Amino acid sequence: MIIYNVTINVQEDIHDEWLKWMKEEHIPDMLDTKKFSKALMTKVMVQEPMGGITYSVQYTTESREMLERYYNEDAEDLRSRSKAFEGKFVAFRTELEVITEQ
């Protein structure tokens, strides 16, 4: 199992609109690709020196191959849908391999 983790720091002036978009549009769109079985959105409980509010969204997928399919078939389109918030957030992505879940 692979977790595709996206950590996002969003400016406070667009926070409420962005959070609504994430919950009502972006995360459902990610799940609609059928490449991910679930998504977990968490708020990072550390204040960043640069300001803003930080979240982590973890999308679970069955394999590295399925994640590659997402990159090749869906990523560009889904990322382009955040244009309304361009310049108002920073994001970085990491891939995590699940070793054990207890």
N, C-alpha and C positions, 0 to 999 in steps of 0.2 A: 504494500500500500504506500502511496506517495501523497504528501500534503504539499499543495501549492500555496505558499503563504505570501500574501501581499500586505505590506505595512505601509500605511498612508498617514501623512501628517497634513491636515486640512486647516486652512485659515478660518478663524472664528467668524468672520463676516459672512461666509457662505456655508457655515457648518450645518445649520438646520436643513437647508435646501439639499445639500450634498447627502446628508444622512438619510433623508427621505428617499432620494434617488437611489442610493445604494440598496436600501431595504426593499423598495417597491419595484425597482427596475433592474439595476445592474446585477445584483446577486441572483434574482430569478432568471435573468437572461443567461448568466453563467451556468446555472443548473439546467436550463432548457437545452443546452448543447448536448446533454446526456453524457458528457465526459467526466462529470463529477457527481458523486453520490450524495454529498452533503456539504454545507458551508457553515462555518462557525465564525461569527463576528464578535470581536472583543475590543474593549477600550483599554488602551495602555495607560496604566495608572502612574505614570511618571510625567512630570512637567518638563517639557522640552525647553532648553535655553532659547531656541529660536521662536518659541511661541506655538500657537496652534494647538489642535487636539489630534491625538494619534490613535489610530485603530489598527488592528490586525485582523485580516480575513483569511481563514484557512479553508481551502477547498480540498476535499478528499477525492482522490482518484485511484483506480485499481492498479495502475502500472505506469512506468516511465513512458511506455509506448502510447498510452492513452493521453498522457500529458503532452507528448510530442504532437499528437493529432490535434489537440486543442491549439497549440502554438501555430500549427500549419493551416488549420481550417477556420479558426474563430478569433484568435487573439487580436489581430489587427482591427477587425471590425468592432469588437467589443471595446477595445481601448479607445477607438475613435469616438465613441459615443459619450465620452467624458469632456468633450470640447467646451461645453458650457462652463466648466470649472477650470479650464486651462490657465496655468500660471498661478492658481490658487491652492495647489496641493503638490506635494512631492510623494512619490511612491517608490518603494524598492521591493523586489520579489526574490524569494528564496524557495528552493525545492528541498523538502525534507523527506527522508525515507523512514517509515515507521519500522522500528526494530521490535518493539514489544508494546502491547497494550494490556494492562492488567486491571 
